[in-house]
Amino acid sequence: MSTMTHIASMQYFIQATLLISSIGFYIEALAIAQQRLGANHPNTITIRKNLEDLQRNRHP
């Protein structure tokens, strides 16, 4: 494996790891927002939409 291929593989791994972590944080935030603000609160809806966008575009 060339150095450039290795670097590209590591960058992909790092991006994928950050994306998975971000999805986890959004899931937690959504649960908290739903509990404290309600499912139809504007902030809860924004968090839900952001989570859906992350999940839809999960391939870095």
Secondary structure, DSSP 8 states (H G I E B T S, - for coil): --HHHHHHHHHHHHHHHHHHHHHHHHHHHHHHHHHHT-TTSHHHHHHHHHHHHHHHT---
